[in-house]
Amino acid sequence: MELLHQAEFWVAIAFLIALGVLIWKTSPIIAKTLDNRAARIKADLDEAARLRSEAQRTLAEFQRRQRDALKEARDPEVRAVVITGAGRGFCAGQDLTEFGETPDVGDSLRATYHPNVLAIRALEKPVIAAVNGACAGAGLSLACACDIRIASDAAFFVPGFVGIGLVPDSGGTYFIHRLLGAARAFEWMSSNRRLTAAEAHAWGLVSEVAEADSFAARTAEFAATYAAMPTRAVGMTKRLFDHADNSTLEEQLELEAQLQAAAVQTNDFREGVAAFAEKRPATFSGS
């Protein structure tokens, strides 16, 4: 079974219209639509086989395209981001033949995977991993770097690293121990156990599991819900939880006070209060 392979990162952003998703597979572009609410980052895993002979160029190009897409996702009109895979899998990480031929693996990780993981965490809006199939190795780390994970019932999760004598990378140890707790995270990552989508849900690794046949529609609906939320409040909440693990209580209280002071200045706060007073649903603008 081939666990790890690399893919070209093709298109990258598409906006949701109602419950449907528009996806382009040509170049990393922003597609403006009337909704202008949510963005979908799509990794085309099916290109991997063709590109393997160009190992380092492929990895660099993949990561560059992903980095460009994440920069595009900073656009204030983008209210939510979805990262998913094209075809049968989500992402299985690095090609084993490429990894063994890399002169300095540490430098390669610093130059490729690290900037994109940091870019996901720096986006002040919800980033959703829609895990549609195999999720292993650095692909698992990528999914866990996102704010929320939903999975198809056809998905499965494999640490991958220890099975070939490697250690987790791309932030895997950082995110997985925060999601599962240190003891369970270590047991899973060191045993290389394969988790089904149902098991991942029971562990709290994913928030929801949907049937494979309806997964794309459910992903679009899920993203549209987040895209309609007060984006700045969601982004500041994300920042608070990122700081919570390493802050003292005094530091966390102070950061909450600072961000609450910023939140009350937003248009969405004013709209939320008005909607509450008028007993109507709020229509947030993300500003």
C-alpha positions as YAML, in Angstrom:
chain: A
units: angstrom
residues:
- id: 1
  name: MET
  ca: [0.00, 0.00, 0.00]
- id: 2
  name: GLU
  ca: [1.45, 3.34, -1.00]
- id: 3
  name: LEU
  ca: [0.95, 5.68, 1.92]
- id: 4
  name: LEU
  ca: [2.90, 8.75, 0.92]
- id: 5
  name: HIS
  ca: [2.88, 10.65, -2.33]
- id: 6
  name: GLN
  ca: [3.16, 14.26, -3.39]
- id: 7
  name: ALA
  ca: [0.90, 16.14, -5.75]
- id: 8
  name: GLU
  ca: [0.80, 19.28, -7.81]
- id: 9
  name: PHE
  ca: [-1.25, 21.96, -6.05]
- id: 10
  name: TRP
  ca: [-3.61, 23.07, -8.79]
- id: 11
  name: VAL
  ca: [-6.45, 25.43, -8.23]
- id: 12
  name: ALA
  ca: [-6.87, 26.83, -5.53]
- id: 13
  name: ILE
  ca: [-9.69, 29.02, -4.63]
- id: 14
  name: ALA
  ca: [-13.36, 28.91, -5.51]
- id: 15
  name: PHE
  ca: [-16.30, 30.63, -3.91]
- id: 16
  name: LEU
  ca: [-19.42, 28.88, -2.69]
- id: 17
  name: ILE
  ca: [-22.78, 29.73, -4.24]
- id: 18
  name: ALA
  ca: [-25.71, 28.61, -2.10]
- id: 19
  name: LEU
  ca: [-24.97, 24.96, -1.29]
- id: 20
  name: GLY
  ca: [-22.92, 24.23, -4.42]
- id: 21
  name: VAL
  ca: [-19.20, 24.58, -4.85]
- id: 22
  name: LEU
  ca: [-17.50, 25.91, -7.95]
- id: 23
  name: ILE
  ca: [-14.12, 24.29, -8.54]
- id: 24
  name: TRP
  ca: [-11.52, 25.17, -11.15]
- id: 25
  name: LYS
  ca: [-8.53, 22.95, -11.99]
- id: 26
  name: THR
  ca: [-6.42, 25.17, -14.17]
- id: 27
  name: SER
  ca: [-4.45, 27.75, -12.24]
- id: 28
  name: PRO
  ca: [-4.38, 29.28, -8.77]
- id: 29
  name: ILE
  ca: [-6.85, 32.11, -9.25]
- id: 30
  name: ILE
  ca: [-9.51, 33.92, -7.31]
- id: 31
  name: ALA
  ca: [-12.92, 33.42, -8.88]
- id: 32
  name: LYS
  ca: [-15.25, 36.27, -7.93]
- id: 33
  name: THR
  ca: [-18.93, 35.46, -7.69]
- id: 34
  name: LEU
  ca: [-22.02, 37.19, -6.38]
- id: 35
  name: ASP
  ca: [-21.74, 35.42, -3.06]
- id: 36
  name: ASN
  ca: [-18.10, 36.25, -2.32]
- id: 37
  name: ARG
  ca: [-18.28, 34.36, 0.95]
- id: 38
  name: ALA
  ca: [-16.11, 31.28, 1.11]
- id: 39
  name: ALA
  ca: [-13.03, 29.88, -0.53]
- id: 40
  name: ARG
  ca: [-12.10, 26.34, -1.36]
- id: 41
  name: ILE
  ca: [-8.48, 25.29, -1.70]
- id: 42
  name: LYS
  ca: [-8.24, 22.19, -3.83]
- id: 43
  name: ALA
  ca: [-5.15, 19.98, -4.04]
- id: 44
  name: ASP
  ca: [-5.06, 17.76, -7.11]
- id: 45
  name: LEU
  ca: [-3.51, 14.56, -5.79]
- id: 46
  name: ASP
  ca: [-3.92, 12.74, -9.10]
- id: 47
  name: GLU
  ca: [-0.97, 14.57, -10.68]
- id: 48
  name: ALA
  ca: [1.54, 12.93, -8.34]
- id: 49
  name: ALA
  ca: [2.55, 10.00, -10.54]
- id: 50
  name: ARG
  ca: [3.37, 12.20, -13.52]
- id: 51
  name: LEU
  ca: [5.49, 14.56, -11.47]
- id: 52
  name: ARG
  ca: [7.52, 12.19, -9.33]
- id: 53
  name: SER
  ca: [10.53, 12.19, -11.64]
- id: 54
  name: GLU
  ca: [10.90, 15.90, -10.91]
- id: 55
  name: ALA
  ca: [11.03, 15.34, -7.18]
- id: 56
  name: GLN
  ca: [12.31, 18.54, -5.64]
- id: 57
  name: ARG
  ca: [10.81, 20.83, -8.29]
- id: 58
  name: THR
  ca: [7.46, 19.17, -7.73]
- id: 59
  name: LEU
  ca: [7.55, 19.64, -3.97]
- id: 60
  name: ALA
  ca: [8.65, 23.26, -4.27]
- id: 61
  name: GLU
  ca: [5.98, 23.99, -6.88]
- id: 62
  name: PHE
  ca: [3.27, 22.25, -4.85]
- id: 63
  name: GLN
  ca: [4.12, 24.26, -1.77]
- id: 64
  name: ARG
  ca: [4.47, 27.50, -3.74]
- id: 65
  name: ARG
  ca: [1.01, 27.10, -5.23]
- id: 66
  name: GLN
  ca: [-0.43, 26.30, -1.84]
- id: 67
  name: ARG
  ca: [1.32, 29.33, -0.38]
- id: 68
  name: ASP
  ca: [-0.06, 31.54, -3.16]
- id: 69
  name: ALA
  ca: [-3.56, 30.21, -2.56]
- id: 70
  name: LEU
  ca: [-3.32, 30.92, 1.15]
- id: 71
  name: LYS
  ca: [-2.19, 34.47, 0.37]
- id: 72
  name: GLU
  ca: [-5.23, 34.89, -1.87]
- id: 73
  name: ALA
  ca: [-7.38, 33.62, 0.99]
- id: 74
  name: ARG
  ca: [-6.42, 36.69, 3.04]
- id: 75
  name: ASP
  ca: [-8.84, 38.69, 0.87]
- id: 76
  name: PRO
  ca: [-11.50, 40.11, 3.23]
- id: 77
  name: GLU
  ca: [-14.19, 38.90, 0.81]
- id: 78
  name: VAL
  ca: [-13.09, 35.34, 1.58]
- id: 79
  name: ARG
  ca: [-15.00, 34.46, 4.73]
- id: 80
  name: ALA
  ca: [-14.08, 30.77, 5.11]
- id: 81
  name: VAL
  ca: [-11.48, 28.45, 3.59]
- id: 82
  name: VAL
  ca: [-11.82, 24.75, 2.77]
- id: 83
  name: ILE
  ca: [-8.82, 22.52, 2.13]
- id: 84
  name: THR
  ca: [-9.62, 19.19, 0.51]
- id: 85
  name: GLY
  ca: [-8.30, 16.68, -2.00]
- id: 86
  name: ALA
  ca: [-9.30, 16.02, -5.58]
- id: 87
  name: GLY
  ca: [-9.96, 12.40, -6.41]
- id: 88
  name: ARG
  ca: [-9.94, 9.60, -3.87]
- id: 89
  name: GLY
  ca: [-7.59, 10.96, -1.22]
- id: 90
  name: PHE
  ca: [-7.11, 14.03, 0.96]
- id: 91
  name: CYS
  ca: [-3.31, 14.14, 1.16]
- id: 92
  name: ALA
  ca: [-0.73, 11.50, 1.98]
- id: 93
  name: GLY
  ca: [2.25, 13.77, 2.34]
- id: 94
  name: GLN
  ca: [5.71, 13.35, 0.89]
- id: 95
  name: ASP
  ca: [6.72, 10.84, -1.77]
- id: 96
  name: LEU
  ca: [9.02, 8.29, -0.15]
- id: 97
  name: THR
  ca: [11.48, 8.22, -3.04]
- id: 98
  name: GLU
  ca: [11.74, 12.03, -3.01]
- id: 99
  name: PHE
  ca: [12.20, 12.14, 0.76]
- id: 100
  name: GLY
  ca: [15.15, 9.73, 0.70]
- id: 101
  name: GLU
  ca: [16.86, 11.73, -2.02]
- id: 102
  name: THR
  ca: [16.53, 15.13, -0.33]
- id: 103
  name: PRO
  ca: [20.01, 16.42, 0.60]
- id: 104
  name: ASP
  ca: [18.86, 18.14, 3.81]
- id: 105
  name: VAL
  ca: [15.41, 17.11, 4.97]
- id: 106
  name: GLY
  ca: [15.35, 19.72, 7.72]
- id: 107
  name: ASP
  ca: [16.01, 22.56, 5.30]
- id: 108
  name: SER
  ca: [13.40, 21.14, 2.91]
- id: 109
  name: LEU
  ca: [10.73, 21.12, 5.63]
- id: 110
  name: ARG
  ca: [11.62, 24.65, 6.70]
- id: 111
  name: ALA
  ca: [11.37, 25.93, 3.14]
- id: 112
  name: THR
  ca: [8.22, 24.08, 2.06]
- id: 113
  name: TYR
  ca: [5.79, 22.71, 4.64]
- id: 114
  name: HIS
  ca: [6.51, 25.10, 7.52]
- id: 115
  name: PRO
  ca: [5.47, 28.36, 5.79]
- id: 116
  name: ASN
  ca: [2.12, 26.89, 4.75]
- id: 117
  name: VAL
  ca: [1.31, 25.49, 8.18]
- id: 118
  name: LEU
  ca: [2.09, 28.92, 9.66]
- id: 119
  name: ALA
  ca: [-0.01, 30.60, 6.97]
- id: 120
  name: ILE
  ca: [-3.04, 28.47, 7.89]
- id: 121
  name: ARG
  ca: [-2.73, 29.46, 11.52]
- id: 122
  name: ALA
  ca: [-2.23, 33.13, 10.61]
- id: 123
  name: LEU
  ca: [-5.49, 33.36, 8.63]
- id: 124
  name: GLU
  ca: [-7.98, 35.19, 10.82]
- id: 125
  name: LYS
  ca: [-10.94, 33.24, 9.47]
- id: 126
  name: PRO
  ca: [-12.07, 29.61, 9.77]
- id: 127
  name: VAL
  ca: [-10.03, 27.04, 7.85]
- id: 128
  name: ILE
  ca: [-11.85, 23.74, 7.35]
- id: 129
  name: ALA
  ca: [-10.18, 20.46, 6.37]
- id: 130
  name: ALA
  ca: [-12.66, 18.38, 4.37]
- id: 131
  name: VAL
  ca: [-11.05, 14.95, 4.54]
- id: 132
  name: ASN
  ca: [-12.46, 12.99, 1.63]
- id: 133
  name: GLY
  ca: [-10.15, 9.94, 1.68]
- id: 134
  name: ALA
  ca: [-6.69, 8.82, 2.77]
- id: 135
  name: CYS
  ca: [-5.09, 11.25, 5.22]
- id: 136
  name: ALA
  ca: [-1.57, 10.28, 6.25]
- id: 137
  name: GLY
  ca: [1.86, 11.60, 7.13]
- id: 138
  name: ALA
  ca: [2.27, 15.31, 6.45]
- id: 139
  name: GLY
  ca: [-1.28, 15.29, 5.06]
- id: 140
  name: LEU
  ca: [-2.49, 14.39, 8.54]
- id: 141
  name: SER
  ca: [-0.43, 17.24, 9.98]
- id: 142
  name: LEU
  ca: [-1.98, 19.60, 7.43]
- id: 143
  name: ALA
  ca: [-5.51, 18.53, 8.36]
- id: 144
  name: CYS
  ca: [-4.76, 18.98, 12.06]
- id: 145
  name: ALA
  ca: [-3.35, 22.47, 11.42]
- id: 146
  name: CYS
  ca: [-6.82, 23.52, 10.26]
- id: 147
  name: ASP
  ca: [-9.40, 24.89, 12.68]
- id: 148
  name: ILE
  ca: [-12.07, 22.28, 12.00]
- id: 149
  name: ARG
  ca: [-12.04, 18.84, 10.39]
- id: 150
  name: ILE
  ca: [-14.96, 17.06, 8.79]
- id: 151
  name: ALA
  ca: [-14.63, 13.68, 7.13]
- id: 152
  name: SER
  ca: [-16.26, 11.48, 4.54]
- id: 153
  name: ASP
  ca: [-17.17, 8.03, 5.81]
- id: 154
  name: ALA
  ca: [-14.66, 6.79, 3.21]
- id: 155
  name: ALA
  ca: [-11.81, 8.66, 4.90]
- id: 156
  name: PHE
  ca: [-9.16, 7.09, 7.08]
- id: 157
  name: PHE
  ca: [-6.26, 8.48, 9.08]
- id: 158
  name: VAL
  ca: [-2.77, 6.97, 9.37]
- id: 159
  name: PRO
  ca: [0.21, 8.60, 11.15]
- id: 160
  name: GLY
  ca: [2.56, 7.03, 8.59]
- id: 161
  name: PHE
  ca: [5.83, 8.38, 9.92]
- id: 162
  name: VAL
  ca: [6.86, 5.74, 12.44]
- id: 163
  name: GLY
  ca: [5.88, 2.97, 10.02]
- id: 164
  name: ILE
  ca: [8.90, 3.89, 7.90]
- id: 165
  name: GLY
  ca: [11.25, 4.87, 10.71]
- id: 166
  name: LEU
  ca: [10.52, 8.62, 10.74]
- id: 167
  name: VAL
  ca: [9.17, 11.04, 13.33]
- id: 168
  name: PRO
  ca: [6.09, 13.24, 12.84]
- id: 169
  name: ASP
  ca: [6.74, 16.57, 11.16]
- id: 170
  name: SER
  ca: [4.90, 19.58, 9.66]
- id: 171
  name: GLY
  ca: [3.43, 20.39, 13.07]
- id: 172
  name: GLY
  ca: [1.93, 16.95, 13.70]
- id: 173
  name: THR
  ca: [3.15, 16.66, 17.28]
- id: 174
  name: TYR
  ca: [2.08, 20.25, 18.05]
- id: 175
  name: PHE
  ca: [-1.47, 19.95, 16.80]
- id: 176
  name: ILE
  ca: [-2.30, 16.29, 17.51]
- id: 177
  name: HIS
  ca: [-1.32, 16.39, 21.16]
- id: 178
  name: ARG
  ca: [-3.52, 19.48, 21.58]
- id: 179
  name: LEU
  ca: [-6.43, 17.72, 19.89]
- id: 180
  name: LEU
  ca: [-6.14, 14.34, 21.61]
- id: 181
  name: GLY
  ca: [-4.04, 14.87, 24.72]
- id: 182
  name: ALA
  ca: [-0.41, 13.83, 25.10]
- id: 183
  name: ALA
  ca: [-0.99, 10.19, 26.10]
- id: 184
  name: ARG
  ca: [-3.41, 9.29, 23.30]
- id: 185
  name: ALA
  ca: [-1.45, 11.30, 20.75]
- id: 186
  name: PHE
  ca: [1.78, 9.47, 21.58]
- id: 187
  name: GLU
  ca: [0.10, 6.06, 21.56]
- id: 188
  name: TRP
  ca: [-1.45, 6.71, 18.16]
- id: 189
  name: MET
  ca: [1.56, 8.30, 16.49]
- id: 190
  name: SER
  ca: [3.97, 5.65, 17.77]
- id: 191
  name: SER
  ca: [1.72, 2.67, 16.96]
- id: 192
  name: ASN
  ca: [0.89, 3.81, 13.41]
- id: 193
  name: ARG
  ca: [-2.67, 2.60, 13.90]
- id: 194
  name: ARG
  ca: [-5.12, 3.28, 11.08]
- id: 195
  name: LEU
  ca: [-8.26, 5.09, 12.23]
- id: 196
  name: THR
  ca: [-11.57, 4.95, 10.40]
- id: 197
  name: ALA
  ca: [-13.61, 8.13, 10.06]
- id: 198
  name: ALA
  ca: [-15.99, 6.85, 12.76]
- id: 199
  name: GLU
  ca: [-13.09, 6.23, 15.15]
- id: 200
  name: ALA
  ca: [-11.63, 9.66, 14.39]
- id: 201
  name: HIS
  ca: [-15.00, 11.19, 15.25]
- id: 202
  name: ALA
  ca: [-15.24, 9.23, 18.50]
- id: 203
  name: TRP
  ca: [-11.77, 10.48, 19.46]
- id: 204
  name: GLY
  ca: [-12.66, 14.09, 18.68]
- id: 205
  name: LEU
  ca: [-10.19, 14.32, 15.81]
- id: 206
  name: VAL
  ca: [-13.00, 15.28, 13.42]
- id: 207
  name: SER
  ca: [-16.20, 17.18, 14.20]
- id: 208
  name: GLU
  ca: [-18.50, 15.39, 11.80]
- id: 209
  name: VAL
  ca: [-18.66, 12.42, 9.43]
- id: 210
  name: ALA
  ca: [-20.84, 12.54, 6.31]
- id: 211
  name: GLU
  ca: [-21.66, 9.91, 3.70]
- id: 212
  name: ALA
  ca: [-19.21, 9.88, 0.81]
- id: 213
  name: ASP
  ca: [-21.91, 10.41, -1.83]
- id: 214
  name: SER
  ca: [-23.10, 13.63, -0.20]
- id: 215
  name: PHE
  ca: [-19.78, 14.81, 1.21]
- id: 216
  name: ALA
  ca: [-19.16, 17.60, -1.31]
- id: 217
  name: ALA
  ca: [-22.61, 19.07, -0.72]
- id: 218
  name: ARG
  ca: [-22.23, 18.78, 3.05]
- id: 219
  name: THR
  ca: [-18.81, 20.44, 2.88]
- id: 220
  name: ALA
  ca: [-20.29, 23.34, 0.89]
- id: 221
  name: GLU
  ca: [-23.13, 23.71, 3.40]
- id: 222
  name: PHE
  ca: [-20.73, 23.56, 6.34]
- id: 223
  name: ALA
  ca: [-18.44, 26.19, 4.82]
- id: 224
  name: ALA
  ca: [-21.35, 28.44, 3.90]
- id: 225
  name: THR
  ca: [-22.48, 28.39, 7.54]
- id: 226
  name: TYR
  ca: [-19.07, 29.58, 8.71]
- id: 227
  name: ALA
  ca: [-18.83, 32.09, 5.86]
- id: 228
  name: ALA
  ca: [-22.02, 33.74, 7.12]
- id: 229
  name: MET
  ca: [-20.64, 34.22, 10.63]
- id: 230
  name: PRO
  ca: [-18.98, 37.40, 11.99]
- id: 231
  name: THR
  ca: [-15.56, 36.71, 10.49]
- id: 232
  name: ARG
  ca: [-13.52, 39.03, 12.66]
- id: 233
  name: ALA
  ca: [-15.02, 37.60, 15.85]
- id: 234
  name: VAL
  ca: [-14.30, 34.07, 14.60]
- id: 235
  name: GLY
  ca: [-10.74, 35.06, 13.71]
- id: 236
  name: MET
  ca: [-10.11, 36.65, 17.11]
- id: 237
  name: THR
  ca: [-11.57, 33.59, 18.83]
- id: 238
  name: LYS
  ca: [-9.10, 31.48, 16.83]
- id: 239
  name: ARG
  ca: [-6.26, 33.68, 18.06]
- id: 240
  name: LEU
  ca: [-7.41, 33.34, 21.68]
- id: 241
  name: PHE
  ca: [-7.39, 29.55, 21.53]
- id: 242
  name: ASP
  ca: [-3.99, 29.54, 19.83]
- id: 243
  name: HIS
  ca: [-2.60, 31.44, 22.82]
- id: 244
  name: ALA
  ca: [-4.53, 29.60, 25.53]
- id: 245
  name: ASP
  ca: [-2.25, 26.56, 25.90]
- id: 246
  name: ASN
  ca: [0.86, 28.56, 26.68]
- id: 247
  name: SER
  ca: [-0.58, 31.59, 28.46]
- id: 248
  name: THR
  ca: [-0.96, 32.20, 32.16]
- id: 249
  name: LEU
  ca: [-4.46, 33.02, 33.35]
- id: 250
  name: GLU
  ca: [-3.45, 36.67, 33.74]
- id: 251
  name: GLU
  ca: [-2.09, 36.79, 30.17]
- id: 252
  name: GLN
  ca: [-5.21, 35.14, 28.76]
- id: 253
  name: LEU
  ca: [-7.52, 37.49, 30.63]
- id: 254
  name: GLU
  ca: [-5.59, 40.46, 29.25]
- id: 255
  name: LEU
  ca: [-5.70, 39.17, 25.68]
- id: 256
  name: GLU
  ca: [-9.44, 38.53, 25.98]
- id: 257
  name: ALA
  ca: [-9.93, 42.09, 27.19]
- id: 258
  name: GLN
  ca: [-7.90, 43.51, 24.31]
- id: 259
  name: LEU
  ca: [-9.71, 41.51, 21.66]
- id: 260
  name: GLN
  ca: [-13.12, 42.19, 23.17]
- id: 261
  name: ALA
  ca: [-12.34, 45.89, 22.97]
- id: 262
  name: ALA
  ca: [-11.58, 45.38, 19.27]
- id: 263
  name: ALA
  ca: [-14.69, 43.26, 18.71]
- id: 264
  name: VAL
  ca: [-17.10, 45.91, 19.99]
- id: 265
  name: GLN
  ca: [-15.80, 48.28, 17.31]
- id: 266
  name: THR
  ca: [-16.83, 46.00, 14.43]
- id: 267
  name: ASN
  ca: [-19.81, 46.40, 12.13]
- id: 268
  name: ASP
  ca: [-20.77, 42.81, 12.91]
- id: 269
  name: PHE
  ca: [-21.13, 43.60, 16.61]
- id: 270
  name: ARG
  ca: [-23.45, 46.48, 15.77]
- id: 271
  name: GLU
  ca: [-25.44, 44.26, 13.41]
- id: 272
  name: GLY
  ca: [-25.65, 41.49, 16.02]
- id: 273
  name: VAL
  ca: [-27.01, 43.84, 18.66]
- id: 274
  name: ALA
  ca: [-29.52, 45.38, 16.23]
- id: 275
  name: ALA
  ca: [-30.71, 41.96, 15.07]
- id: 276
  name: PHE
  ca: [-31.13, 40.81, 18.67]
- id: 277
  name: ALA
  ca: [-33.18, 43.91, 19.54]
- id: 278
  name: GLU
  ca: [-35.30, 43.57, 16.41]
- id: 279
  name: LYS
  ca: [-35.78, 39.81, 16.89]
- id: 280
  name: ARG
  ca: [-34.47, 38.94, 13.44]
- id: 281
  name: PRO
  ca: [-31.57, 36.86, 12.11]
- id: 282
  name: ALA
  ca: [-28.33, 38.81, 11.89]
- id: 283
  name: THR
  ca: [-26.73, 39.42, 8.50]
- id: 284
  name: PHE
  ca: [-23.02, 39.67, 9.14]
- id: 285
  name: SER
  ca: [-20.66, 41.31, 6.67]
- id: 286
  name: GLY
  ca: [-17.36, 40.09, 8.09]
- id: 287
  name: SER
  ca: [-16.30, 43.63, 8.95]
...
